Amino acid sequence: MACFTTCFNRKTPPPTKHGITLEEEVSNIQNIILYSYKELRRACDNFRAVNKIGMGGFGSVYKGKLKNGTMVAVKVLSEGSTQGIQEFLTEITMISSMQHDNLVKLYGCCAEGVHRILVYGYLENNSLAQTLLGPNHRNIQFSWNVRKEICIGVARGLAYLHEEIQPHIVHRDIKASNILLDENLNAKISDFGLAKLFPPNMTHISTHVAGTLGYLAPEYALRRQLTRKADIYSFGVLLLEIVCGRCNKNERSPTEDETLLGKAWELYNKGELLELIDASLARDTNMDEAVKYVKICFVCTQEMPKLRPLMSTVVKMLTGEIEVQGKLIAKPGILPEAFLRRNIITGDASSPGYSSIEASPMRESTFISHGTMTFSSIYNRNS
């Protein structure tokens, strides 16, 4: 990463490989509009503070208006950003090739000189982390039907990534702050900076661990072998959070390793899952269906990754096309956070109670957290 930082501190366009500049490499990506820095600066009114709608370790995000009147979210990466050239190119390449109702729309980017900027469609209703789980949760009424559709939407988006496009894509950072909501509260998966292409006929990819504590699949953290089942585990945690209206990790918890997922399993064994359901839900909520969604969470987060279902199967469970059989429900895999927090520096404030991590180059068993710009956190003006 240090060599990338050096490149971006220069006043000349940063090279990527074989002497090709970043701008030249981006220009070869299809379905992407290349914006000039001047054009985006004008759209965001010279990047005035009043237009800033979020910030993080990667830089700042501004609300802007293009010349044609289109409202956009402009993600400006700082020159000292922890997101390197490869992550920048990955995010552009991944999203430019995808078309799905439950994926965020990337309009284009700017790779002019030292500038690295991503231009997304502007989404009015923030992220789940800010609206359902965060300080702005009272601004939107999340009825059971709304939550149900959000869960199904995210599941469909993941099924598209995992099974419908070639090569398949593993997102690696499914969490509440990466689920954006449009004006109709339709869910959109965002932030593909950590995503990995999954070549055909491969059982796993050996890679550095990256993701967010509280959502990270234990087997991925321990063995550094990535499969689509890691995303499915993360989705299971997210599903539980949506049903319960609470974060899996609570910073105020007296016990470091106490999680919502662990508590849910404890209540399941006692036959008391109704205690978990968000008390703010209306009395006419289908509680049997809400409890079923918690059980689907267990199916997705069980200790044995090979027993976790495909996302297309999860979609059918959520919509009622497939019954959730008791024999499929198993104890969730929960890795003690004390293990993960050894030698970790915390970052990402976009998800309440969470830290984003990447494997440290210092030692193979070490994890290190970088402050990440999760695109969905950009709408919290109070942070």
Contacts in CASP RR format, 6 or more apart in sequence:
PFRMAT RR
TARGET T0000
AUTHOR 0000-0000-0000
METHOD contacts of the structure
MODEL  1
MACFTTCFNRKTPPPTKHGITLEEEVSNIQNIILYSYKELRRACDNFRAV
NKIGMGGFGSVYKGKLKNGTMVAVKVLSEGSTQGIQEFLTEITMISSMQH
DNLVKLYGCCAEGVHRILVYGYLENNSLAQTLLGPNHRNIQFSWNVRKEI
CIGVARGLAYLHEEIQPHIVHRDIKASNILLDENLNAKISDFGLAKLFPP
NMTHISTHVAGTLGYLAPEYALRRQLTRKADIYSFGVLLLEIVCGRCNKN
ERSPTEDETLLGKAWELYNKGELLELIDASLARDTNMDEAVKYVKICFVC
TQEMPKLRPLMSTVVKMLTGEIEVQGKLIAKPGILPEAFLRRNIITGDAS
SPGYSSIEASPMRESTFISHGTMTFSSIYNRNS
1 82 0 8 1.000
1 84 0 8 1.000
4 14 0 8 1.000
4 84 0 8 1.000
4 85 0 8 1.000
5 79 0 8 1.000
5 80 0 8 1.000
7 14 0 8 1.000
7 15 0 8 1.000
7 85 0 8 1.000
8 14 0 8 1.000
8 79 0 8 1.000
8 80 0 8 1.000
8 81 0 8 1.000
8 114 0 8 1.000
8 116 0 8 1.000
9 79 0 8 1.000
9 80 0 8 1.000
10 114 0 8 1.000
11 114 0 8 1.000
12 113 0 8 1.000
13 21 0 8 1.000
13 22 0 8 1.000
13 23 0 8 1.000
13 111 0 8 1.000
13 112 0 8 1.000
13 113 0 8 1.000
13 114 0 8 1.000
14 21 0 8 1.000
14 22 0 8 1.000
14 85 0 8 1.000
14 113 0 8 1.000
14 114 0 8 1.000
15 21 0 8 1.000
15 22 0 8 1.000
16 22 0 8 1.000
16 25 0 8 1.000
16 85 0 8 1.000
16 89 0 8 1.000
21 111 0 8 1.000
21 113 0 8 1.000
22 85 0 8 1.000
22 88 0 8 1.000
22 89 0 8 1.000
22 111 0 8 1.000
22 113 0 8 1.000
22 116 0 8 1.000
23 34 0 8 1.000
23 111 0 8 1.000
23 112 0 8 1.000
23 113 0 8 1.000
25 89 0 8 1.000
25 111 0 8 1.000
26 32 0 8 1.000
26 34 0 8 1.000
26 89 0 8 1.000
26 92 0 8 1.000
26 109 0 8 1.000
26 111 0 8 1.000
27 34 0 8 1.000
29 92 0 8 1.000
29 93 0 8 1.000
29 96 0 8 1.000
30 96 0 8 1.000
30 97 0 8 1.000
31 96 0 8 1.000
31 97 0 8 1.000
32 92 0 8 1.000
32 96 0 8 1.000
32 106 0 8 1.000
32 108 0 8 1.000
32 109 0 8 1.000
33 107 0 8 1.000
33 108 0 8 1.000
33 109 0 8 1.000
33 119 0 8 1.000
34 108 0 8 1.000
34 109 0 8 1.000
34 110 0 8 1.000
34 111 0 8 1.000
35 108 0 8 1.000
35 109 0 8 1.000
35 110 0 8 1.000
35 117 0 8 1.000
35 119 0 8 1.000
36 110 0 8 1.000
36 112 0 8 1.000
37 110 0 8 1.000
37 112 0 8 1.000
37 113 0 8 1.000
37 115 0 8 1.000
37 117 0 8 1.000
39 66 0 8 1.000
39 67 0 8 1.000
40 74 0 8 1.000
40 110 0 8 1.000
40 117 0 8 1.000
40 119 0 8 1.000
41 47 0 8 1.000
42 67 0 8 1.000
43 64 0 8 1.000
43 65 0 8 1.000
43 66 0 8 1.000
43 67 0 8 1.000
43 72 0 8 1.000
43 74 0 8 1.000
44 51 0 8 1.000
44 62 0 8 1.000
44 63 0 8 1.000
44 64 0 8 1.000
44 74 0 8 1.000
45 51 0 8 1.000
45 64 0 8 1.000
47 60 0 8 1.000
47 62 0 8 1.000
47 76 0 8 1.000
51 62 0 8 1.000
51 63 0 8 1.000
51 64 0 8 1.000
52 60 0 8 1.000
52 61 0 8 1.000
52 62 0 8 1.000
53 61 0 8 1.000
53 62 0 8 1.000
53 63 0 8 1.000
53 73 0 8 1.000
53 378 0 8 1.000
53 379 0 8 1.000
53 381 0 8 1.000
54 60 0 8 1.000
54 61 0 8 1.000
54 377 0 8 1.000
54 378 0 8 1.000
54 379 0 8 1.000
54 380 0 8 1.000
54 381 0 8 1.000
54 383 0 8 1.000
55 61 0 8 1.000
55 373 0 8 1.000
55 378 0 8 1.000
55 383 0 8 1.000
56 348 0 8 1.000
56 349 0 8 1.000
56 350 0 8 1.000
56 371 0 8 1.000
56 372 0 8 1.000
56 373 0 8 1.000
56 377 0 8 1.000
57 78 0 8 1.000
57 81 0 8 1.000
57 82 0 8 1.000
57 347 0 8 1.000
57 348 0 8 1.000
57 370 0 8 1.000
57 371 0 8 1.000
57 372 0 8 1.000
57 373 0 8 1.000
58 75 0 8 1.000
58 77 0 8 1.000
58 78 0 8 1.000
58 81 0 8 1.000
58 82 0 8 1.000
58 83 0 8 1.000
58 371 0 8 1.000
58 372 0 8 1.000
58 373 0 8 1.000
59 75 0 8 1.000
59 76 0 8 1.000
59 77 0 8 1.000
59 78 0 8 1.000
59 81 0 8 1.000
59 373 0 8 1.000
60 75 0 8 1.000
60 76 0 8 1.000
60 78 0 8 1.000
61 73 0 8 1.000
61 74 0 8 1.000
61 75 0 8 1.000
61 76 0 8 1.000
61 373 0 8 1.000
61 375 0 8 1.000
61 378 0 8 1.000
62 73 0 8 1.000
62 74 0 8 1.000
62 76 0 8 1.000
63 71 0 8 1.000
63 72 0 8 1.000
63 73 0 8 1.000
63 74 0 8 1.000
63 122 0 8 1.000
64 71 0 8 1.000
64 72 0 8 1.000
64 73 0 8 1.000
64 74 0 8 1.000
64 122 0 8 1.000
65 71 0 8 1.000
65 72 0 8 1.000
66 72 0 8 1.000
70 107 0 8 1.000
70 121 0 8 1.000
71 121 0 8 1.000
71 122 0 8 1.000
72 107 0 8 1.000
72 119 0 8 1.000
72 120 0 8 1.000
72 121 0 8 1.000
72 122 0 8 1.000
73 119 0 8 1.000
73 120 0 8 1.000
73 121 0 8 1.000
73 122 0 8 1.000
73 123 0 8 1.000
73 375 0 8 1.000
73 378 0 8 1.000
74 117 0 8 1.000
74 118 0 8 1.000
74 119 0 8 1.000
74 120 0 8 1.000
75 117 0 8 1.000
75 118 0 8 1.000
75 119 0 8 1.000
75 120 0 8 1.000
75 373 0 8 1.000
75 375 0 8 1.000
75 378 0 8 1.000
76 115 0 8 1.000
76 116 0 8 1.000
76 117 0 8 1.000
77 83 0 8 1.000
77 88 0 8 1.000
77 116 0 8 1.000
77 117 0 8 1.000
77 118 0 8 1.000
77 373 0 8 1.000
79 114 0 8 1.000
81 116 0 8 1.000
81 373 0 8 1.000
82 370 0 8 1.000
82 371 0 8 1.000
82 372 0 8 1.000
83 193 0 8 1.000
83 372 0 8 1.000
83 373 0 8 1.000
87 193 0 8 1.000
87 194 0 8 1.000
88 111 0 8 1.000
88 116 0 8 1.000
88 118 0 8 1.000
88 193 0 8 1.000
90 192 0 8 1.000
90 193 0 8 1.000
90 194 0 8 1.000
90 195 0 8 1.000
91 106 0 8 1.000
91 118 0 8 1.000
91 191 0 8 1.000
91 192 0 8 1.000
91 193 0 8 1.000
91 195 0 8 1.000
92 106 0 8 1.000
92 108 0 8 1.000
92 109 0 8 1.000
92 118 0 8 1.000
94 169 0 8 1.000
94 192 0 8 1.000
94 193 0 8 1.000
94 195 0 8 1.000
95 103 0 8 1.000
95 104 0 8 1.000
95 105 0 8 1.000
95 106 0 8 1.000
95 192 0 8 1.000
96 106 0 8 1.000
96 108 0 8 1.000
97 165 0 8 1.000
98 160 0 8 1.000
98 161 0 8 1.000
98 165 0 8 1.000
98 169 0 8 1.000
100 156 0 8 1.000
100 157 0 8 1.000
100 160 0 8 1.000
101 153 0 8 1.000
101 156 0 8 1.000
101 186 0 8 1.000
102 153 0 8 1.000
102 154 0 8 1.000
102 156 0 8 1.000
102 157 0 8 1.000
102 160 0 8 1.000
102 186 0 8 1.000
102 187 0 8 1.000
102 188 0 8 1.000
102 189 0 8 1.000
103 157 0 8 1.000
103 160 0 8 1.000
103 161 0 8 1.000
103 188 0 8 1.000
103 189 0 8 1.000
103 190 0 8 1.000
104 120 0 8 1.000
104 121 0 8 1.000
104 123 0 8 1.000
104 180 0 8 1.000
104 188 0 8 1.000
104 189 0 8 1.000
104 190 0 8 1.000
104 191 0 8 1.000
104 375 0 8 1.000
105 120 0 8 1.000
105 121 0 8 1.000
105 188 0 8 1.000
106 118 0 8 1.000
106 119 0 8 1.000
106 120 0 8 1.000
106 121 0 8 1.000
107 119 0 8 1.000
107 120 0 8 1.000
107 121 0 8 1.000
108 118 0 8 1.000
108 119 0 8 1.000
109 116 0 8 1.000
109 117 0 8 1.000
109 118 0 8 1.000
109 119 0 8 1.000
110 116 0 8 1.000
110 117 0 8 1.000
110 119 0 8 1.000
111 117 0 8 1.000
120 190 0 8 1.000
120 375 0 8 1.000
123 180 0 8 1.000
123 181 0 8 1.000
123 182 0 8 1.000
123 183 0 8 1.000
123 188 0 8 1.000
123 379 0 8 1.000
124 181 0 8 1.000
124 182 0 8 1.000
124 183 0 8 1.000
125 131 0 8 1.000
125 140 0 8 1.000
125 180 0 8 1.000
125 181 0 8 1.000
125 182 0 8 1.000
125 183 0 8 1.000
125 185 0 8 1.000
126 136 0 8 1.000
126 180 0 8 1.000
126 181 0 8 1.000
126 376 0 8 1.000
126 379 0 8 1.000
126 380 0 8 1.000
127 176 0 8 1.000
127 177 0 8 1.000
127 178 0 8 1.000
127 179 0 8 1.000
127 180 0 8 1.000
127 181 0 8 1.000
127 190 0 8 1.000
127 350 0 8 1.000
127 374 0 8 1.000
127 376 0 8 1.000
127 377 0 8 1.000
127 379 0 8 1.000
128 150 0 8 1.000
128 176 0 8 1.000
128 177 0 8 1.000
128 179 0 8 1.000
128 181 0 8 1.000
128 187 0 8 1.000
128 238 0 8 1.000
128 241 0 8 1.000
128 242 0 8 1.000
128 376 0 8 1.000
129 175 0 8 1.000
129 176 0 8 1.000
129 177 0 8 1.000
129 179 0 8 1.000
129 350 0 8 1.000
129 351 0 8 1.000
129 352 0 8 1.000
129 374 0 8 1.000
129 376 0 8 1.000
129 377 0 8 1.000
130 136 0 8 1.000
130 177 0 8 1.000
130 376 0 8 1.000
130 377 0 8 1.000
130 379 0 8 1.000
130 380 0 8 1.000
131 137 0 8 1.000
131 139 0 8 1.000
131 140 0 8 1.000
131 142 0 8 1.000
131 181 0 8 1.000
132 140 0 8 1.000
132 142 0 8 1.000
132 147 0 8 1.000
132 176 0 8 1.000
132 241 0 8 1.000
132 242 0 8 1.000
132 245 0 8 1.000
133 176 0 8 1.000
133 241 0 8 1.000
133 245 0 8 1.000
133 246 0 8 1.000
133 247 0 8 1.000
133 352 0 8 1.000
134 352 0 8 1.000
135 380 0 8 1.000
135 382 0 8 1.000
136 380 0 8 1.000
136 382 0 8 1.000
137 245 0 8 1.000
140 181 0 8 1.000
140 185 0 8 1.000
142 245 0 8 1.000
142 278 0 8 1.000
142 280 0 8 1.000
143 281 0 8 1.000
143 282 0 8 1.000
143 285 0 8 1.000
144 281 0 8 1.000
144 282 0 8 1.000
144 285 0 8 1.000
144 286 0 8 1.000
144 289 0 8 1.000
144 290 0 8 1.000
146 185 0 8 1.000
147 242 0 8 1.000
147 243 0 8 1.000
148 289 0 8 1.000
148 293 0 8 1.000
148 318 0 8 1.000
149 185 0 8 1.000
149 186 0 8 1.000
149 187 0 8 1.000
150 179 0 8 1.000
150 181 0 8 1.000
150 185 0 8 1.000
150 187 0 8 1.000
150 242 0 8 1.000
151 239 0 8 1.000
151 242 0 8 1.000
151 243 0 8 1.000
151 293 0 8 1.000
151 318 0 8 1.000
152 315 0 8 1.000
152 318 0 8 1.000
152 319 0 8 1.000
153 186 0 8 1.000
153 187 0 8 1.000
154 174 0 8 1.000
154 179 0 8 1.000
154 187 0 8 1.000
154 189 0 8 1.000
154 235 0 8 1.000
154 238 0 8 1.000
155 235 0 8 1.000
155 311 0 8 1.000
155 314 0 8 1.000
155 315 0 8 1.000
155 318 0 8 1.000
156 315 0 8 1.000
157 189 0 8 1.000
157 311 0 8 1.000
158 171 0 8 1.000
158 174 0 8 1.000
158 189 0 8 1.000
158 231 0 8 1.000
158 232 0 8 1.000
158 235 0 8 1.000
158 311 0 8 1.000
159 310 0 8 1.000
159 311 0 8 1.000
159 312 0 8 1.000
159 314 0 8 1.000
159 315 0 8 1.000
161 168 0 8 1.000
161 169 0 8 1.000
161 170 0 8 1.000
161 171 0 8 1.000
161 189 0 8 1.000
161 231 0 8 1.000
162 168 0 8 1.000
162 169 0 8 1.000
162 170 0 8 1.000
162 228 0 8 1.000
162 231 0 8 1.000
162 310 0 8 1.000
162 311 0 8 1.000
162 312 0 8 1.000
163 310 0 8 1.000
163 311 0 8 1.000
163 312 0 8 1.000
166 200 0 8 1.000
167 197 0 8 1.000
167 198 0 8 1.000
167 199 0 8 1.000
167 200 0 8 1.000
168 197 0 8 1.000
168 198 0 8 1.000
168 200 0 8 1.000
168 228 0 8 1.000
169 192 0 8 1.000
169 195 0 8 1.000
169 196 0 8 1.000
169 197 0 8 1.000
169 198 0 8 1.000
170 195 0 8 1.000
170 196 0 8 1.000
170 198 0 8 1.000
170 205 0 8 1.000
170 226 0 8 1.000
170 227 0 8 1.000
170 228 0 8 1.000
170 230 0 8 1.000
170 231 0 8 1.000
171 178 0 8 1.000
171 189 0 8 1.000
171 192 0 8 1.000
171 194 0 8 1.000
171 195 0 8 1.000
171 231 0 8 1.000
171 234 0 8 1.000
172 194 0 8 1.000
172 195 0 8 1.000
172 196 0 8 1.000
172 210 0 8 1.000
172 211 0 8 1.000
172 226 0 8 1.000
172 230 0 8 1.000
172 231 0 8 1.000
173 191 0 8 1.000
173 193 0 8 1.000
173 194 0 8 1.000
173 210 0 8 1.000
173 211 0 8 1.000
173 212 0 8 1.000
173 215 0 8 1.000
173 234 0 8 1.000
173 356 0 8 1.000
173 374 0 8 1.000
174 189 0 8 1.000
174 215 0 8 1.000
174 231 0 8 1.000
174 234 0 8 1.000
174 235 0 8 1.000
174 238 0 8 1.000
175 212 0 8 1.000
175 215 0 8 1.000
175 234 0 8 1.000
175 237 0 8 1.000
175 238 0 8 1.000
175 351 0 8 1.000
175 354 0 8 1.000
175 374 0 8 1.000
176 238 0 8 1.000
176 241 0 8 1.000
176 242 0 8 1.000
176 247 0 8 1.000
176 351 0 8 1.000
176 376 0 8 1.000
177 348 0 8 1.000
177 350 0 8 1.000
177 351 0 8 1.000
177 354 0 8 1.000
177 374 0 8 1.000
177 376 0 8 1.000
177 377 0 8 1.000
178 189 0 8 1.000
178 190 0 8 1.000
178 191 0 8 1.000
178 374 0 8 1.000
178 375 0 8 1.000
178 376 0 8 1.000
179 187 0 8 1.000
179 188 0 8 1.000
179 189 0 8 1.000
179 190 0 8 1.000
179 238 0 8 1.000
179 376 0 8 1.000
180 187 0 8 1.000
180 188 0 8 1.000
180 190 0 8 1.000
180 375 0 8 1.000
180 376 0 8 1.000
181 187 0 8 1.000
181 188 0 8 1.000
182 188 0 8 1.000
190 374 0 8 1.000
190 375 0 8 1.000
190 376 0 8 1.000
191 373 0 8 1.000
191 374 0 8 1.000
191 375 0 8 1.000
191 376 0 8 1.000
194 210 0 8 1.000
194 211 0 8 1.000
196 205 0 8 1.000
196 207 0 8 1.000
196 226 0 8 1.000
198 205 0 8 1.000
198 227 0 8 1.000
198 228 0 8 1.000
199 205 0 8 1.000
203 227 0 8 1.000
204 225 0 8 1.000
204 226 0 8 1.000
204 227 0 8 1.000
205 225 0 8 1.000
205 226 0 8 1.000
205 227 0 8 1.000
206 224 0 8 1.000
206 225 0 8 1.000
206 226 0 8 1.000
207 224 0 8 1.000
207 226 0 8 1.000
208 224 0 8 1.000
208 358 0 8 1.000
208 359 0 8 1.000
209 216 0 8 1.000
209 220 0 8 1.000
209 221 0 8 1.000
209 224 0 8 1.000
209 357 0 8 1.000
209 358 0 8 1.000
209 359 0 8 1.000
209 367 0 8 1.000
210 356 0 8 1.000
210 357 0 8 1.000
210 358 0 8 1.000
210 359 0 8 1.000
211 356 0 8 1.000
211 357 0 8 1.000
211 358 0 8 1.000
212 348 0 8 1.000
212 351 0 8 1.000
212 354 0 8 1.000
212 355 0 8 1.000
212 356 0 8 1.000
212 357 0 8 1.000
213 249 0 8 1.000
213 337 0 8 1.000
213 340 0 8 1.000
213 341 0 8 1.000
213 354 0 8 1.000
213 355 0 8 1.000
213 356 0 8 1.000
213 357 0 8 1.000
214 237 0 8 1.000
214 248 0 8 1.000
214 249 0 8 1.000
214 259 0 8 1.000
214 337 0 8 1.000
214 354 0 8 1.000
215 233 0 8 1.000
215 234 0 8 1.000
215 237 0 8 1.000
215 238 0 8 1.000
215 248 0 8 1.000
215 354 0 8 1.000
216 230 0 8 1.000
216 233 0 8 1.000
216 234 0 8 1.000
216 335 0 8 1.000
216 340 0 8 1.000
216 357 0 8 1.000
217 229 0 8 1.000
217 230 0 8 1.000
217 233 0 8 1.000
217 234 0 8 1.000
217 305 0 8 1.000
218 233 0 8 1.000
218 303 0 8 1.000
218 333 0 8 1.000
218 334 0 8 1.000
218 335 0 8 1.000
219 225 0 8 1.000
219 229 0 8 1.000
219 230 0 8 1.000
219 305 0 8 1.000
220 226 0 8 1.000
220 227 0 8 1.000
220 230 0 8 1.000
220 233 0 8 1.000
221 335 0 8 1.000
221 340 0 8 1.000
221 367 0 8 1.000
222 335 0 8 1.000
224 359 0 8 1.000
227 305 0 8 1.000
228 310 0 8 1.000
228 311 0 8 1.000
229 305 0 8 1.000
229 306 0 8 1.000
229 308 0 8 1.000
230 305 0 8 1.000
231 311 0 8 1.000
232 300 0 8 1.000
232 308 0 8 1.000
232 309 0 8 1.000
232 310 0 8 1.000
232 311 0 8 1.000
232 314 0 8 1.000
233 300 0 8 1.000
233 301 0 8 1.000
233 305 0 8 1.000
233 308 0 8 1.000
233 333 0 8 1.000
235 300 0 8 1.000
235 311 0 8 1.000
235 314 0 8 1.000
236 296 0 8 1.000
236 297 0 8 1.000
236 300 0 8 1.000
236 301 0 8 1.000
237 248 0 8 1.000
237 261 0 8 1.000
237 297 0 8 1.000
237 301 0 8 1.000
239 293 0 8 1.000
239 294 0 8 1.000
239 296 0 8 1.000
239 297 0 8 1.000
239 300 0 8 1.000
240 248 0 8 1.000
240 260 0 8 1.000
240 261 0 8 1.000
240 264 0 8 1.000
240 294 0 8 1.000
240 297 0 8 1.000
241 247 0 8 1.000
241 248 0 8 1.000
241 260 0 8 1.000
242 293 0 8 1.000
243 276 0 8 1.000
243 277 0 8 1.000
243 278 0 8 1.000
243 290 0 8 1.000
243 293 0 8 1.000
243 294 0 8 1.000
243 297 0 8 1.000
244 260 0 8 1.000
244 264 0 8 1.000
244 276 0 8 1.000
244 277 0 8 1.000
244 278 0 8 1.000
244 294 0 8 1.000
245 278 0 8 1.000
245 280 0 8 1.000
246 260 0 8 1.000
246 278 0 8 1.000
247 260 0 8 1.000
247 351 0 8 1.000
247 352 0 8 1.000
247 353 0 8 1.000
247 354 0 8 1.000
248 259 0 8 1.000
248 260 0 8 1.000
248 261 0 8 1.000
249 259 0 8 1.000
249 260 0 8 1.000
249 337 0 8 1.000
249 353 0 8 1.000
249 354 0 8 1.000
250 258 0 8 1.000
250 260 0 8 1.000
250 353 0 8 1.000
251 352 0 8 1.000
251 353 0 8 1.000
256 337 0 8 1.000
256 338 0 8 1.000
256 341 0 8 1.000
257 334 0 8 1.000
257 336 0 8 1.000
257 337 0 8 1.000
257 338 0 8 1.000
259 334 0 8 1.000
260 276 0 8 1.000
261 297 0 8 1.000
261 301 0 8 1.000
261 332 0 8 1.000
261 334 0 8 1.000
262 332 0 8 1.000
262 334 0 8 1.000
263 276 0 8 1.000
264 273 0 8 1.000
264 276 0 8 1.000
264 294 0 8 1.000
264 297 0 8 1.000
264 298 0 8 1.000
264 332 0 8 1.000
265 298 0 8 1.000
265 331 0 8 1.000
265 332 0 8 1.000
267 273 0 8 1.000
267 275 0 8 1.000
267 276 0 8 1.000
268 294 0 8 1.000
268 295 0 8 1.000
268 298 0 8 1.000
268 329 0 8 1.000
273 291 0 8 1.000
273 294 0 8 1.000
273 295 0 8 1.000
274 287 0 8 1.000
274 291 0 8 1.000
276 294 0 8 1.000
277 285 0 8 1.000
277 287 0 8 1.000
277 290 0 8 1.000
277 291 0 8 1.000
277 294 0 8 1.000
281 290 0 8 1.000
292 324 0 8 1.000
293 318 0 8 1.000
295 324 0 8 1.000
295 326 0 8 1.000
295 329 0 8 1.000
296 314 0 8 1.000
296 317 0 8 1.000
296 318 0 8 1.000
296 324 0 8 1.000
297 332 0 8 1.000
298 329 0 8 1.000
298 330 0 8 1.000
298 331 0 8 1.000
298 332 0 8 1.000
299 308 0 8 1.000
299 309 0 8 1.000
299 314 0 8 1.000
299 317 0 8 1.000
299 324 0 8 1.000
299 328 0 8 1.000
299 329 0 8 1.000
299 330 0 8 1.000
300 308 0 8 1.000
300 309 0 8 1.000
300 314 0 8 1.000
301 308 0 8 1.000
301 332 0 8 1.000
301 333 0 8 1.000
302 308 0 8 1.000
302 329 0 8 1.000
302 330 0 8 1.000
302 331 0 8 1.000
302 332 0 8 1.000
302 333 0 8 1.000
303 330 0 8 1.000
303 331 0 8 1.000
303 332 0 8 1.000
303 333 0 8 1.000
304 330 0 8 1.000
307 328 0 8 1.000
307 330 0 8 1.000
309 317 0 8 1.000
309 328 0 8 1.000
313 322 0 8 1.000
316 322 0 8 1.000
317 323 0 8 1.000
317 324 0 8 1.000
340 357 0 8 1.000
340 367 0 8 1.000
341 367 0 8 1.000
342 366 0 8 1.000
342 367 0 8 1.000
343 360 0 8 1.000
343 362 0 8 1.000
343 363 0 8 1.000
343 366 0 8 1.000
343 367 0 8 1.000
343 368 0 8 1.000
344 355 0 8 1.000
344 357 0 8 1.000
344 367 0 8 1.000
344 368 0 8 1.000
344 369 0 8 1.000
345 368 0 8 1.000
345 369 0 8 1.000
346 355 0 8 1.000
346 369 0 8 1.000
347 355 0 8 1.000
347 356 0 8 1.000
347 369 0 8 1.000
347 370 0 8 1.000
347 371 0 8 1.000
347 372 0 8 1.000
348 354 0 8 1.000
348 355 0 8 1.000
348 356 0 8 1.000
348 369 0 8 1.000
348 370 0 8 1.000
348 371 0 8 1.000
348 372 0 8 1.000
348 374 0 8 1.000
348 377 0 8 1.000
349 371 0 8 1.000
349 377 0 8 1.000
349 383 0 8 1.000
350 372 0 8 1.000
350 373 0 8 1.000
350 374 0 8 1.000
350 376 0 8 1.000
350 377 0 8 1.000
350 380 0 8 1.000
350 383 0 8 1.000
351 374 0 8 1.000
351 377 0 8 1.000
355 369 0 8 1.000
356 369 0 8 1.000
356 370 0 8 1.000
356 371 0 8 1.000
356 372 0 8 1.000
356 374 0 8 1.000
357 367 0 8 1.000
357 368 0 8 1.000
357 369 0 8 1.000
357 370 0 8 1.000
358 367 0 8 1.000
358 368 0 8 1.000
358 369 0 8 1.000
358 370 0 8 1.000
359 366 0 8 1.000
359 367 0 8 1.000
359 368 0 8 1.000
360 366 0 8 1.000
360 367 0 8 1.000
360 368 0 8 1.000
362 368 0 8 1.000
377 383 0 8 1.000
END
